[in-house]
Amino acid sequence: MKCHLKDAGKMSWRPTYRSSKFRNVYGKVANREHCFDGIPITKNVHDNHFCAVNSKFLAVVTESAGGGSFIVIPISQYGRLDSHHPKVCGHQGNVLDIKWNPFFENIIASCSEDTSVRVWEIPECGLRRNMTEAVMELYGHSRRVGLIEWHPTTSGILFSAGYDYKILIWNLEIGEPVKMIDCHTDVILSMSFNTDGSLLATSCKDKKLRVIEPRSGRVLQQASCKNHRVNRVVFLGNMKRLLTTGVSRWNTRQIALWDQEDLSMPIVEEDIDGLSGLLFPFYDADTHMLYLAGKGDGNIRYFEITTEKPYVQYLTEFRSPAPQKGLGVMPKHGLDVAACEVYRFYKLVTLKGLIEPISMIVPRRSDTYQEDIYPMTAGIEPALSAGEWLSGIDRDPVLMSLKDGYHKPNQLVFKAPVKEKKSVVVNGIDLLENVPPRTENELLRMFFRQQDELRRLKDELTSKDVRIRQLELELNNLKNVSPNNV
């Protein structure tokens, strides 16, 4: 299917002076002493952010010998990192993605080339020594795992997408995958939830954009854009719209806006520029602002999403000469409302081993709380348990106010199930049947077991050969005996 425009009008890249409180938003880079320096940022070329942030910690995937690792730094401990800073280093392959749990700020999930997904609990004061033991190790993918996403309203539900083209839904209350989405025919490039988590949008290397009902795995809408490649997709809050970034047939970076209930063609699409790096989209449902950050360049463009033409209104651009490898985003409850900060990025600058906080500021003269730019926002309390969501219940996020400038700590406690599974069966398939060895020791044990089995079979074959020769000799002897001698 060829992707066309529903509307003939093109988006304007010149800022128009329509009434908008975000028209003058500007990006402010933190002073060097408030940056994180000396970070051994991974050189992996996988298209991910390699960075995750919450109001307590900054986590960054690092270079590591003999396995995969990431570091966790308290958000207030900026400055130069000690070269012996402890790491989270339990994976046997490169770490490809990390995500903080939205409801338990000490819980972080990671996925790796070693086919596993792991869940870690970071001490309140941060790491004092290397952490090698995860609270949960999740195995079910037969190839490396490239993406993970926490469900936006439910405690204990984690999604993982592997290079086996499958998405597994993990119920962490029992430590098992409970659903498998098996509708993709190539590597899954991105996943995004709508506000209440009842729908999942995916982009895939097979050039298809999908809207999926995750509990059933049913594809509700699908677009096949053969003339351009869709790399990333995000739900635009409750607007029933999707936004994608990708590459046009002329190899220009491109964005497109879609109706989530009709993917037959985009509502509007527009070329951005001729650069080659991936465009990462970030959407703020509270302000209806879209940020586009290019991998490998230092620019962050911002737009305002509207329900009327031109739908995606260009505002302005933050420019920096330092190229970004990835970007972490601070949750809303971690922002500085006194400074009218509406968004904050943590930019990875690989060449300098530097992480720069970049605040998006709405210029206001008043020192009072600005309620019009800080509506009630998704908080840190889950709306549902894992069991409730799996039973078919949907609820919007539990909202909180940012007026006090701080949030109350979550009183819930994350509990990992204590059980050992020898098989994981989902949709009648044992997912662990084809999973490769998880550790070097397991590989050695498997090698020696197979050697023992081979030796046993050889011995058995040798004894059978001897017995066969004995029987053949006895038969020949019987044939050679004369009947007169009987």
TIGU-41233 format. One record per residue (C-alpha): chain; residue number from 1; x, y, z. Coordinates in steps of 0.25 Angstrom, whole numbers, plus 5000, padded with zeros to 4 digits. Layout:
PT,c,k,u,v,w
PT,A,NUM,X,Y,Z
...
This chain:
PT,c,k,u,v,w
PT,A,1,5000,5000,5000
PT,A,2,5005,5014,4996
PT,A,3,5005,5024,5007
PT,A,4,4998,5037,5002
PT,A,5,4994,5050,5009
PT,A,6,4979,5052,5014
PT,A,7,4982,5067,5014
PT,A,8,4988,5074,5002
PT,A,9,4994,5085,5012
PT,A,10,5009,5083,5016
PT,A,11,5013,5087,5030
PT,A,12,5020,5100,5032
PT,A,13,5034,5100,5037
PT,A,14,5034,5115,5040
PT,A,15,5028,5118,5054
PT,A,16,5015,5124,5052
PT,A,17,5010,5134,5063
PT,A,18,4997,5127,5066
PT,A,19,4993,5127,5081
PT,A,20,5001,5117,5088
PT,A,21,5007,5117,5102
PT,A,22,5019,5109,5097
PT,A,23,5023,5117,5086
PT,A,24,5035,5122,5093
PT,A,25,5040,5110,5100
PT,A,26,5055,5109,5100
PT,A,27,5065,5098,5103
PT,A,28,5075,5101,5115
PT,A,29,5087,5093,5116
PT,A,30,5092,5090,5131
PT,A,31,5105,5097,5135
PT,A,32,5117,5087,5133
PT,A,33,5118,5085,5148
PT,A,34,5104,5080,5148
PT,A,35,5107,5070,5137
PT,A,36,5111,5055,5138
PT,A,37,5125,5054,5133
PT,A,38,5135,5042,5131
PT,A,39,5124,5032,5127
PT,A,40,5129,5020,5119
PT,A,41,5117,5021,5110
PT,A,42,5115,5008,5101
PT,A,43,5119,5008,5087
PT,A,44,5109,4999,5083
PT,A,45,5102,5003,5070
PT,A,46,5088,4997,5074
PT,A,47,5077,5008,5071
PT,A,48,5073,5011,5086
PT,A,49,5075,5021,5096
PT,A,50,5084,5013,5105
PT,A,51,5080,5023,5116
PT,A,52,5068,5023,5127
PT,A,53,5065,5033,5137
PT,A,54,5055,5035,5148
PT,A,55,5054,5045,5160
PT,A,56,5065,5037,5168
PT,A,57,5075,5030,5158
PT,A,58,5081,5032,5145
PT,A,59,5085,5018,5138
PT,A,60,5094,5017,5126
PT,A,61,5099,5005,5118
PT,A,62,5114,5005,5118
PT,A,63,5126,4998,5111
PT,A,64,5129,4985,5118
PT,A,65,5138,4973,5116
PT,A,66,5133,4959,5117
PT,A,67,5118,4962,5117
PT,A,68,5108,4974,5118
PT,A,69,5107,4984,5129
PT,A,70,5101,4998,5132
PT,A,71,5104,5008,5143
PT,A,72,5094,5014,5153
PT,A,73,5097,5028,5158
PT,A,74,5088,5036,5169
PT,A,75,5082,5048,5161
PT,A,76,5088,5058,5170
PT,A,77,5102,5052,5169
PT,A,78,5107,5060,5157
PT,A,79,5121,5063,5154
PT,A,80,5132,5053,5150
PT,A,81,5130,5039,5151
PT,A,82,5140,5030,5159
PT,A,83,5147,5021,5150
PT,A,84,5143,5009,5160
PT,A,85,5129,5013,5161
PT,A,86,5121,5000,5163
PT,A,87,5113,4994,5152
PT,A,88,5101,4985,5149
PT,A,89,5108,4974,5142
PT,A,90,5100,4961,5142
PT,A,91,5097,4959,5127
PT,A,92,5106,4950,5119
PT,A,93,5104,4959,5106
PT,A,94,5103,4973,5103
PT,A,95,5091,4981,5109
PT,A,96,5082,4986,5098
PT,A,97,5071,4994,5106
PT,A,98,5068,4998,5121
PT,A,99,5055,5004,5126
PT,A,100,5052,5008,5141
PT,A,101,5039,5003,5146
PT,A,102,5029,5015,5146
PT,A,103,5023,5011,5160
PT,A,104,5035,5006,5168
PT,A,105,5047,5015,5166
PT,A,106,5057,5006,5171
PT,A,107,5053,4995,5161
PT,A,108,5060,4995,5147
PT,A,109,5059,4984,5136
PT,A,110,5069,4981,5125
PT,A,111,5070,4973,5113
PT,A,112,5082,4967,5106
PT,A,113,5088,4959,5094
PT,A,114,5089,4947,5104
PT,A,115,5074,4945,5101
PT,A,116,5070,4949,5115
PT,A,117,5062,4960,5122
PT,A,118,5066,4963,5136
PT,A,119,5059,4971,5147
PT,A,120,5068,4978,5158
PT,A,121,5066,4985,5171
PT,A,122,5075,4997,5173
PT,A,123,5078,5000,5188
PT,A,124,5072,5014,5193
PT,A,125,5086,5020,5194
PT,A,126,5091,5014,5181
PT,A,127,5101,5004,5178
PT,A,128,5113,5002,5187
PT,A,129,5119,4989,5180
PT,A,130,5116,4982,5167
PT,A,131,5103,4976,5166
PT,A,132,5102,4962,5159
PT,A,133,5090,4956,5164
PT,A,134,5076,4961,5159
PT,A,135,5064,4959,5166
PT,A,136,5058,4952,5154
PT,A,137,5064,4946,5142
PT,A,138,5053,4944,5131
PT,A,139,5056,4934,5119
PT,A,140,5047,4931,5108
PT,A,141,5053,4938,5095
PT,A,142,5061,4929,5086
PT,A,143,5069,4941,5081
PT,A,144,5075,4954,5087
PT,A,145,5065,4963,5093
PT,A,146,5065,4978,5087
PT,A,147,5054,4985,5094
PT,A,148,5046,4985,5107
PT,A,149,5034,4994,5112
PT,A,150,5027,4995,5125
PT,A,151,5012,4995,5124
PT,A,152,5008,5010,5127
PT,A,153,4996,5007,5137
PT,A,154,4999,4993,5143
PT,A,155,5009,4989,5153
PT,A,156,5016,4976,5150
PT,A,157,5014,4975,5135
PT,A,158,5026,4976,5126
PT,A,159,5027,4975,5110
PT,A,160,5040,4970,5103
PT,A,161,5042,4969,5088
PT,A,162,5053,4960,5083
PT,A,163,5060,4957,5070
PT,A,164,5052,4944,5069
PT,A,165,5041,4954,5064
PT,A,166,5032,4951,5077
PT,A,167,5027,4960,5088
PT,A,168,5026,4954,5101
PT,A,169,5017,4959,5112
PT,A,170,5023,4956,5126
PT,A,171,5014,4955,5139
PT,A,172,5025,4959,5149
PT,A,173,5016,4955,5161
PT,A,174,5018,4940,5156
PT,A,175,5031,4942,5148
PT,A,176,5026,4936,5135
PT,A,177,5022,4941,5121
PT,A,178,5006,4940,5121
PT,A,179,5004,4944,5106
PT,A,180,5012,4944,5093
PT,A,181,5009,4953,5082
PT,A,182,5014,4946,5069
PT,A,183,5009,4955,5057
PT,A,184,5022,4961,5053
PT,A,185,5031,4956,5041
PT,A,186,5044,4963,5044
PT,A,187,5051,4971,5055
PT,A,188,5042,4980,5064
PT,A,189,5048,4994,5064
PT,A,190,5039,5001,5074
PT,A,191,5027,4999,5084
PT,A,192,5017,5010,5089
PT,A,193,5005,5009,5098
PT,A,194,4993,5018,5098
PT,A,195,4989,5025,5111
PT,A,196,4982,5013,5118
PT,A,197,4991,5002,5112
PT,A,198,4979,4996,5105
PT,A,199,4986,4997,5091
PT,A,200,5000,4995,5087
PT,A,201,5006,5001,5074
PT,A,202,5019,4995,5068
PT,A,203,5028,4998,5056
PT,A,204,5035,4987,5049
PT,A,205,5046,4984,5039
PT,A,206,5036,4978,5030
PT,A,207,5031,4992,5027
PT,A,208,5018,4991,5034
PT,A,209,5012,4999,5045
PT,A,210,5002,4992,5054
PT,A,211,4992,4995,5065
PT,A,212,4990,4982,5074
PT,A,213,4981,4978,5085
PT,A,214,4992,4973,5094
PT,A,215,4984,4963,5103
PT,A,216,4979,4955,5090
PT,A,217,4990,4958,5081
PT,A,218,4980,4962,5070
PT,A,219,4984,4973,5060
PT,A,220,4974,4983,5060
PT,A,221,4980,4992,5049
PT,A,222,4992,4991,5040
PT,A,223,4999,5000,5030
PT,A,224,5009,4995,5019
PT,A,225,5017,5006,5015
PT,A,226,5026,5001,5004
PT,A,227,5031,5014,4999
PT,A,228,5037,5019,5012
PT,A,229,5042,5012,5025
PT,A,230,5036,5015,5038
PT,A,231,5046,5014,5049
PT,A,232,5039,5019,5062
PT,A,233,5024,5021,5066
PT,A,234,5018,5028,5078
PT,A,235,5003,5029,5083
PT,A,236,4999,5044,5084
PT,A,237,4992,5042,5097
PT,A,238,4977,5042,5097
PT,A,239,4976,5049,5083
PT,A,240,4975,5035,5076
PT,A,241,4986,5039,5067
PT,A,242,5000,5032,5065
PT,A,243,5013,5039,5060
PT,A,244,5024,5032,5053
PT,A,245,5038,5036,5049
PT,A,246,5045,5029,5037
PT,A,247,5052,5031,5024
PT,A,248,5045,5034,5011
PT,A,249,5048,5028,4997
PT,A,250,5058,5039,4995
PT,A,251,5065,5036,5008
PT,A,252,5061,5048,5015
PT,A,253,5056,5048,5029
PT,A,254,5041,5048,5030
PT,A,255,5030,5049,5040
PT,A,256,5015,5045,5038
PT,A,257,5003,5046,5046
PT,A,258,4992,5035,5046
PT,A,259,4978,5032,5051
PT,A,260,4980,5020,5060
PT,A,261,4966,5015,5055
PT,A,262,4970,5016,5040
PT,A,263,4984,5014,5036
PT,A,264,4980,5013,5021
PT,A,265,4988,5026,5019
PT,A,266,4995,5037,5028
PT,A,267,4987,5049,5031
PT,A,268,4999,5057,5028
PT,A,269,5014,5055,5025
PT,A,270,5026,5063,5023
PT,A,271,5041,5062,5021
PT,A,272,5050,5068,5032
PT,A,273,5064,5068,5026
PT,A,274,5074,5060,5018
PT,A,275,5082,5055,5030
PT,A,276,5084,5040,5032
PT,A,277,5082,5038,5047
PT,A,278,5070,5032,5053
PT,A,279,5059,5042,5058
PT,A,280,5055,5039,5073
PT,A,281,5041,5045,5076
PT,A,282,5037,5049,5090
PT,A,283,5023,5053,5093
PT,A,284,5018,5061,5105
PT,A,285,5003,5058,5107
PT,A,286,5001,5069,5117
PT,A,287,5006,5080,5108
PT,A,288,5003,5073,5094
PT,A,289,5018,5076,5091
PT,A,290,5026,5067,5082
PT,A,291,5041,5067,5082
PT,A,292,5049,5061,5071
PT,A,293,5064,5058,5074
PT,A,294,5073,5053,5063
PT,A,295,5083,5042,5066
PT,A,296,5097,5046,5062
PT,A,297,5093,5061,5062
PT,A,298,5091,5071,5073
PT,A,299,5078,5077,5069
PT,A,300,5065,5075,5077
PT,A,301,5053,5081,5069
PT,A,302,5040,5084,5076
PT,A,303,5025,5084,5071
PT,A,304,5011,5086,5077
PT,A,305,5001,5075,5073
PT,A,306,4987,5081,5070
PT,A,307,4974,5075,5066
PT,A,308,4973,5085,5055
PT,A,309,4981,5088,5042
PT,A,310,4993,5088,5041
PT,A,311,4992,5077,5052
PT,A,312,5007,5078,5055
PT,A,313,5012,5092,5057
PT,A,314,5027,5095,5057
PT,A,315,5031,5104,5069
PT,A,316,5046,5105,5069
PT,A,317,5059,5097,5070
PT,A,318,5070,5094,5081
PT,A,319,5084,5094,5074
PT,A,320,5097,5088,5080
PT,A,321,5110,5084,5073
PT,A,322,5111,5072,5081
PT,A,323,5105,5060,5075
PT,A,324,5095,5051,5083
PT,A,325,5096,5036,5084
PT,A,326,5083,5035,5092
PT,A,327,5074,5043,5102
PT,A,328,5068,5039,5115
PT,A,329,5055,5047,5119
PT,A,330,5052,5051,5134
PT,A,331,5038,5047,5138
PT,A,332,5028,5059,5141
PT,A,333,5029,5058,5156
PT,A,334,5044,5060,5155
PT,A,335,5044,5074,5148
PT,A,336,5047,5087,5154
PT,A,337,5033,5094,5154
PT,A,338,5039,5107,5161
PT,A,339,5047,5109,5148
PT,A,340,5035,5106,5139
PT,A,341,5042,5094,5134
PT,A,342,5033,5085,5125
PT,A,343,5042,5075,5120
PT,A,344,5057,5070,5123
PT,A,345,5066,5062,5114
PT,A,346,5079,5055,5118
PT,A,347,5087,5055,5106
PT,A,348,5098,5044,5104
PT,A,349,5111,5050,5097
PT,A,350,5119,5038,5094
PT,A,351,5132,5045,5090
PT,A,352,5133,5053,5103
PT,A,353,5128,5042,5112
PT,A,354,5118,5053,5116
PT,A,355,5103,5053,5120
PT,A,356,5097,5067,5119
PT,A,357,5083,5071,5125
PT,A,358,5075,5079,5116
PT,A,359,5063,5086,5122
PT,A,360,5052,5091,5113
PT,A,361,5047,5104,5120
PT,A,362,5034,5112,5118
PT,A,363,5038,5127,5120
PT,A,364,5029,5133,5131
PT,A,365,5032,5145,5139
PT,A,366,5023,5141,5151
PT,A,367,5029,5132,5162
PT,A,368,5016,5126,5166
PT,A,369,5012,5112,5161
PT,A,370,5007,5112,5147
PT,A,371,4995,5103,5147
PT,A,372,4993,5105,5132
PT,A,373,5006,5098,5128
PT,A,374,5005,5087,5139
PT,A,375,4992,5080,5138
PT,A,376,4989,5067,5147
PT,A,377,4999,5057,5142
PT,A,378,5001,5042,5142
PT,A,379,5007,5039,5156
PT,A,380,5015,5028,5162
PT,A,381,5003,5019,5167
PT,A,382,4998,5008,5158
PT,A,383,4983,5008,5154
PT,A,384,4983,4993,5153
PT,A,385,4989,4980,5158
PT,A,386,4995,4970,5147
PT,A,387,4983,4961,5150
PT,A,388,4973,4971,5148
PT,A,389,4979,4976,5134
PT,A,390,4981,4962,5129
PT,A,391,4966,4959,5133
PT,A,392,4962,4970,5123
PT,A,393,4960,4982,5132
PT,A,394,4966,4996,5127
PT,A,395,4968,5009,5135
PT,A,396,4974,5022,5132
PT,A,397,4986,5026,5140
PT,A,398,4985,5031,5154
PT,A,399,4988,5046,5153
PT,A,400,4995,5055,5163
PT,A,401,4998,5070,5164
PT,A,402,5012,5076,5163
PT,A,403,5008,5088,5171
PT,A,404,5016,5084,5184
PT,A,405,5028,5082,5175
PT,A,406,5031,5068,5181
PT,A,407,5024,5055,5181
PT,A,408,5020,5045,5193
PT,A,409,5028,5033,5192
PT,A,410,5021,5020,5188
PT,A,411,5018,5011,5199
PT,A,412,5016,4999,5191
PT,A,413,5028,4988,5192
PT,A,414,5032,4981,5180
PT,A,415,5032,4966,5182
PT,A,416,5039,4956,5173
PT,A,417,5033,4942,5173
PT,A,418,5042,4931,5178
PT,A,419,5041,4919,5169
PT,A,420,5049,4911,5158
PT,A,421,5043,4908,5145
PT,A,422,5048,4896,5136
PT,A,423,5039,4900,5125
PT,A,424,5031,4912,5120
PT,A,425,5019,4909,5112
PT,A,426,5011,4920,5105
PT,A,427,5001,4917,5094
PT,A,428,5004,4903,5095
PT,A,429,5019,4905,5092
PT,A,430,5031,4903,5102
PT,A,431,5038,4916,5100
PT,A,432,5051,4910,5107
PT,A,433,5052,4898,5098
PT,A,434,5061,4906,5088
PT,A,435,5067,4916,5097
PT,A,436,5082,4916,5096
PT,A,437,5091,4913,5109
PT,A,438,5090,4925,5118
PT,A,439,5104,4925,5125
PT,A,440,5118,4920,5122
PT,A,441,5116,4910,5133
PT,A,442,5103,4905,5127
PT,A,443,5110,4904,5114
PT,A,444,5121,4896,5120
PT,A,445,5111,4887,5127
PT,A,446,5104,4884,5114
PT,A,447,5117,4881,5107
PT,A,448,5121,4871,5117
PT,A,449,5107,4865,5118
PT,A,450,5107,4863,5103
PT,A,451,5121,4857,5104
PT,A,452,5117,4847,5114
PT,A,453,5105,4844,5106
PT,A,454,5114,4842,5093
PT,A,455,5123,4833,5101
PT,A,456,5112,4825,5106
PT,A,457,5106,4823,5092
PT,A,458,5120,4819,5087
PT,A,459,5122,4809,5098
PT,A,460,5108,4803,5095
PT,A,461,5111,4802,5080
PT,A,462,5125,4796,5083
PT,A,463,5118,4785,5092
PT,A,464,5107,4782,5082
PT,A,465,5118,4781,5071
PT,A,466,5125,4770,5079
PT,A,467,5112,4763,5082
PT,A,468,5109,4763,5067
PT,A,469,5123,4757,5064
PT,A,470,5121,4746,5074
PT,A,471,5107,4742,5068
PT,A,472,5113,4742,5054
PT,A,473,5124,4733,5059
PT,A,474,5114,4723,5066
PT,A,475,5106,4723,5053
PT,A,476,5118,4720,5044
PT,A,477,5122,4709,5054
PT,A,478,5108,4703,5053
PT,A,479,5108,4703,5038
PT,A,480,5122,4696,5037
PT,A,481,5117,4684,5046
PT,A,482,5115,4672,5037
PT,A,483,5101,4665,5039
PT,A,484,5109,4652,5041
PT,A,485,5116,4657,5053
PT,A,486,5103,4661,5060
